[in-house]
Amino acid sequence: MSRSTELQKTERINAAHGLLARGLSVTEAAMSLSRQFALSRRQAYRYIEEAQAISRPMPAAEPNTAVTFKLPPSLVNLIRARAIAEGTTISEMVSRALRVFLDEAGGHG
């Protein structure tokens, strides 16, 4: 059996949070979650426990798509150094830069 992705975990915790917010008991919520996502009851209870620990639903991260492009090595080195200094990844640095560029350009496409 494969491990859940972060997006799947977030969706399941948010679903559990929603069931509890609607007033279902822990047992009812676990049974519903188990059926909805084809989970074992044990795993459903784990998601219920995580949902009980949060005050509101978690934001779901958008999945990433791999993109390949070429950059000069000097630019890659600058991006890599900045990412290390900020404790992030090259991918996150490029994503942030492109979002800023698109926002300043007046749109998302």
Backbone hydrogen bonds in HBPLUS format (Angstrom, degrees):
<---DONOR---> <-ACCEPTOR-->    atom                        ^
c    i                          cat <-CA-CA->   ^        H-A-AA   ^      H-
h    n   atom  resd res      DA  || num        DHA   H-A  angle D-A-AA Bond
n    s   type  num  typ     dist DA aas  dist angle  dist       angle   num
A0009-LYS N   A0005-THR O   2.94 MM   4  6.25 160.8  1.98 153.1 158.3     1
A0010-THR N   A0006-GLU O   2.94 MM   4  6.15 163.0  1.97 149.7 154.2     2
A0011-GLU N   A0007-LEU O   2.92 MM   4  6.16 163.6  1.95 151.2 155.7     3
A0012-ARG N   A0008-GLN O   2.93 MM   4  6.13 157.4  1.98 150.3 156.3     4
A0013-ILE N   A0009-LYS O   2.86 MM   4  6.08 160.7  1.90 155.2 160.5     5
A0014-ASN N   A0010-THR O   2.88 MM   4  6.01 162.7  1.91 151.8 157.1     6
A0015-ALA N   A0011-GLU O   2.88 MM   4  6.04 148.7  1.98 139.6 148.7     7
A0016-ALA N   A0012-ARG O   2.92 MM   4  6.11 157.0  1.98 143.5 149.8     8
A0017-HIS N   A0013-ILE O   2.82 MM   4  6.07 156.1  1.88 147.9 155.0     9
A0018-GLY N   A0014-ASN O   2.91 MM   4  6.13 155.4  1.97 145.1 151.4    10
A0019-LEU N   A0015-ALA O   2.97 MM   4  6.28 154.6  2.04 148.6 155.1    11
A0020-LEU N   A0016-ALA O   3.00 MM   4  6.26 163.9  2.03 154.4 158.2    12
A0021-ALA N   A0017-HIS O   2.85 MM   4  6.03 154.0  1.91 147.2 155.4    13
A0022-ARG N   A0018-GLY O   3.01 MM   4  6.21 135.5  2.21 140.0 150.8    14
A0022-ARG N   A0019-LEU O   3.24 MM   3  5.17 130.7  2.49  92.3 105.0    15
A0024-LEU N   A0019-LEU O   3.24 MM   5  5.84 158.0  2.29 158.6 152.3    16
A0023-GLY N   A0020-LEU O   2.96 MM   3  5.20 156.8  2.02 106.7 113.6    17
A0029-ALA N   A0025-SER O   2.82 MM   4  5.99 165.0  1.85 157.0 161.5    18
A0030-ALA N   A0026-VAL O   2.89 MM   4  6.02 157.7  1.94 147.9 154.0    19
A0031-MET N   A0027-THR O   3.01 MM   4  6.22 159.0  2.05 149.4 154.8    20
A0032-SER N   A0028-GLU O   2.95 MM   4  6.15 162.0  1.99 149.9 154.9    21
A0033-LEU N   A0029-ALA O   2.85 MM   4  5.98 164.3  1.88 151.0 155.7    22
A0034-SER N   A0030-ALA O   2.88 MM   4  5.93 156.1  1.94 144.2 151.2    23
A0035-ARG N   A0031-MET O   3.06 MM   4  6.30 157.2  2.11 146.9 152.0    24
A0036-GLN N   A0032-SER O   2.86 MM   4  6.03 169.4  1.87 155.7 159.1    25
A0037-PHE N   A0033-LEU O   3.04 MM   4  6.04 163.6  2.07 151.9 154.5    26
A0038-ALA N   A0034-SER O   2.95 MM   4  5.35 109.4  2.46 132.6 144.5    27
A0039-LEU N   A0034-SER O   2.96 MM   5  4.49 147.5  2.07 123.7 132.7    28
A0044-ALA N   A0040-SER O   2.98 MM   4  6.25 159.1  2.03 151.0 157.4    29
A0045-TYR N   A0041-ARG O   2.90 MM   4  6.16 154.3  1.96 151.3 157.2    30
A0046-ARG N   A0042-ARG O   3.16 MM   4  6.52 143.7  2.29 138.5 148.4    31
A0046-ARG N   A0043-GLN O   3.05 MM   3  5.00 119.0  2.44  92.7 108.3    32
A0047-TYR N   A0043-GLN O   3.08 MM   4  6.49 154.8  2.15 152.0 157.7    33
A0048-ILE N   A0044-ALA O   2.94 MM   4  6.25 150.7  2.03 145.7 154.7    34
A0049-GLU N   A0045-TYR O   2.87 MM   4  6.13 157.7  1.92 148.5 153.8    35
A0050-GLU N   A0046-ARG O   3.05 MM   4  6.37 156.6  2.11 146.6 152.5    36
A0051-ALA N   A0047-TYR O   2.88 MM   4  6.10 150.4  1.97 144.2 152.9    37
A0052-GLN N   A0048-ILE O   2.91 MM   4  6.18 146.3  2.02 149.7 158.7    38
A0053-ALA N   A0050-GLU O   3.18 MM   3  5.26 140.4  2.34  97.4 108.4    39
A0054-ILE N   A0051-ALA O   3.29 MM   3  5.54 164.6  2.31 107.3 111.9    40
A0075-LEU N   A0072-PRO O   2.98 MM   3  5.40 124.6  2.30 109.5 122.9    41
A0076-VAL N   A0072-PRO O   3.08 MM   4  6.44 160.9  2.12 155.6 161.6    42
A0077-ASN N   A0073-PRO O   2.88 MM   4  6.07 158.9  1.92 151.3 156.7    43
A0078-LEU N   A0074-SER O   3.10 MM   4  6.33 151.8  2.18 139.0 146.2    44
A0079-ILE N   A0075-LEU O   2.90 MM   4  6.17 162.8  1.93 154.4 158.9    45
A0080-ARG N   A0076-VAL O   2.81 MM   4  5.97 165.7  1.83 153.7 158.1    46
A0081-ALA N   A0077-ASN O   2.95 MM   4  6.07 162.8  1.98 145.9 150.6    47
A0082-ARG N   A0078-LEU O   2.98 MM   4  6.15 159.7  2.03 146.9 152.7    48
A0083-ALA N   A0079-ILE O   2.84 MM   4  6.03 159.9  1.88 153.2 159.1    49
A0084-ILE N   A0080-ARG O   2.97 MM   4  6.20 161.0  2.00 151.0 155.7    50
A0085-ALA N   A0081-ALA O   2.95 MM   4  6.16 160.5  1.99 146.7 152.3    51
A0086-GLU N   A0082-ARG O   2.94 MM   4  6.16 144.1  2.07 146.0 155.4    52
A0087-GLY N   A0083-ALA O   2.89 MM   4  5.90 109.1  2.40 137.2 154.6    53
A0088-THR N   A0083-ALA O   2.88 MM   5  4.97 170.3  1.89 145.8 147.1    54
A0087-GLY N   A0084-ILE O   3.13 MM   3  4.98 152.1  2.21  97.7 106.3    55
A0093-MET N   A0089-THR O   3.00 MM   4  6.29 158.2  2.05 148.6 154.9    56
A0094-VAL N   A0090-ILE O   2.93 MM   4  6.19 166.2  1.95 160.6 162.9    57
A0095-SER N   A0091-SER O   2.92 MM   4  6.10 160.9  1.95 148.8 154.8    58
A0096-ARG N   A0092-GLU O   2.91 MM   4  6.08 165.6  1.93 151.9 155.2    59
A0097-ALA N   A0093-MET O   2.99 MM   4  6.20 162.9  2.02 149.6 154.5    60
A0098-LEU N   A0094-VAL O   2.91 MM   4  6.11 160.8  1.95 153.0 157.9    61
A0099-ARG N   A0095-SER O   2.94 MM   4  6.17 154.2  2.01 148.7 156.0    62
A0100-VAL N   A0096-ARG O   2.99 MM   4  6.23 162.7  2.02 153.5 157.6    63
A0101-PHE N   A0097-ALA O   2.94 MM   4  6.15 164.0  1.97 147.9 152.8    64
A0102-LEU N   A0098-LEU O   2.88 MM   4  6.06 165.5  1.90 150.2 153.8    65
A0103-ASP N   A0099-ARG O   2.87 MM   4  6.02 159.3  1.91 150.1 156.2    66
A0104-GLU N   A0100-VAL O   2.91 MM   4  6.10 163.2  1.93 154.4 158.8    67
A0105-ALA N   A0101-PHE O   2.87 MM   4  6.04 138.5  2.04 142.3 154.9    68
A0107-GLY N   A0102-LEU O   3.09 MM   5  5.65 165.7  2.11 155.1 155.1    69
A0106-GLY N   A0103-ASP O   3.16 MM   3  5.30 155.1  2.23 100.5 107.9    70
